[in-house]
Amino acid sequence: MSRIAEPSVHDGRRKAIGAGRGLAKAMVRFVRARWKALLLLFFGLGVPLVTFGVLAQDVWRRGGLGWDEPILRYVHLHATPGRDAAMTLISDIGHLSGVVPASVLIIIGLLVARRRGNALFFAVAIVGAGTLNQAAKLTFRRTRPDLWVSPSPEHTYSFPSGHSMGSMAFVAALAVLAWPTRWRWWAIILGGAFTFLVGFSRVYLGVHFPSDVVAGWCASLAWVLGVSQLAYGRLVKPRPRATPAAAGPDPPPEPSPGT
């Protein structure tokens, strides 16, 4: 009776190496075919989420970060009455006097233009960012800076910055909608400058720590791009006429007069 030889350790190792090489080649092919989407996913979701997590952990465990107060004091050294007025105006535009009414007008405009799906995406992005901000504030309950008397005082919790989250959600949602058009670079460049100024104004006015602002930007960017992924199947709108499936097809355009 012949004995069937058991597989040797060498054969098992060779098969494992072969399987590993096959997996590595498949991963290389996957990355080559989708490197743009993966890069966007990494910088659009991965980096903001990790950054927010690191900041949130430090706030939760230590109550703050070592670089928060020095930055606040340095910025305050350059305060003047004129800059106080300018930063207060920018801060107001970044919330109730600008972003909120502009968001409402954009949603109404999209509905009038029969872009119901885009209006749904924009509304979820903006309202969701505001809801997330309030939930985070109540979770972390971080008190606001109290280093000087602010020309525009605030009395709610500090982490993360609501103005920073709101302005970032507004700009990021516009960039998602504008992505398949030539207007995307205007949305990114001008919107990015606007978002930065709003965040800086909160630090200048002494009502937020810098980490509040950075955390707000990161959380809001990740939220909006995550909503876009669910709505459009991409982190950004892939085609001008693309619409979220949940909203159903957009109504057909109204016939022009005389037709």
Salt bridges, closest charged atoms under 4 A:
ASP11 OD1 - ARG14 NH2 3.03
ASP58 OD1 - ARG62 NH1 2.26
ASP68 OD2 - ARG142 NH2 2.86
GLU69 OE2 - ARG73 NE 3.00
GLU154 OE2 - ARG202 NH2 3.02
ASP212 OD1 - ARG142 NH1 2.71
ASP212 OD2 - HIS208 ND1 3.27
GLU254 OE2 - ARG114 NH2 2.89
